[in-house]
Amino acid sequence: MIFFGLAACGEPAGSRQAPEFVLPDLSGKTVSLSSFRGKPVLVNFWATWCDTCRVEMPDLEALFRRSGGRYAVIGLSMDENANSVVPPFVKEHELTFPMLIADRKASVAYAVRGLPAAFLIDADGRIARRWVGPLDVRAAENDIMTLLKRRPE
């Protein structure tokens, strides 16, 4: 795990609007954060060389599978050679949630200084919570459920 600076495990992030990103998925199709507006989104910055990131991928997949479309889970790979290393990793670990190839601009916009880093974005596009370091997926799911209860269906 790469880790610089202060840890902010599960800290509330306030009401700052989440920076928009438009990034390619593994097939080359561009995906924007705003395309998920209307439901909570867990954005996870990670890399295949990050041991902690690798360990939490099965939990993120399980979280995604439990979503029932009520919320989204998105992986943003920070691998320099993502087009060659991420597809085999995704296949080997049977990951089905959207996986995007991040660029430096996205990591700077989110002030990512270490991996993994995750951000919970509410249905209105505001950062509701951020985590630096290993993600407690149960806590993240609780936060997602809290956001879902706040919005009428």
Phi, psi and omega in degrees: 000135173267132183209120179235145172076205185275140175279143178226063185292113175066026183280141175298139183256000178084211185242026179294134178296135178290133177299134178292147170221149173228108187229154178282145170273188185290343177266357180097352178288136179277141181231133179251150175299320183297341178292347179260003182306141180106350175213155178298149180226127172262114180257122184242114174276130186205176174206153181294334181276354182269110183301316180298320178300315181298320182295323185275352181301316178299324178292321177294322177297316179298319178299315179299315182295333178278352188294327183057025180080359182284335178213168181241151172236128181230131173262134175244104182286131177260011179296137178294324180249047187304321182299334180260330185262333184284314181305315178294327178296314180300316181295312182300322184262006176052048179275133182242352179283156183302133180239120181248158178260109184281160174238173181301324180302318180294316181292325177291317181300327179262005180054044178282118182244354179200160180240147355284161175217136182228150181226131174261121182250130183283175185297340179265005176087016178260147176286117181267329183199154174222151177229139174239128185095194184303136181270129171275099187296327178296316178295319179297318179295322176299318179295321178297314180298323177298316178296320180295325180290335180285338185255135173292143181271000000 
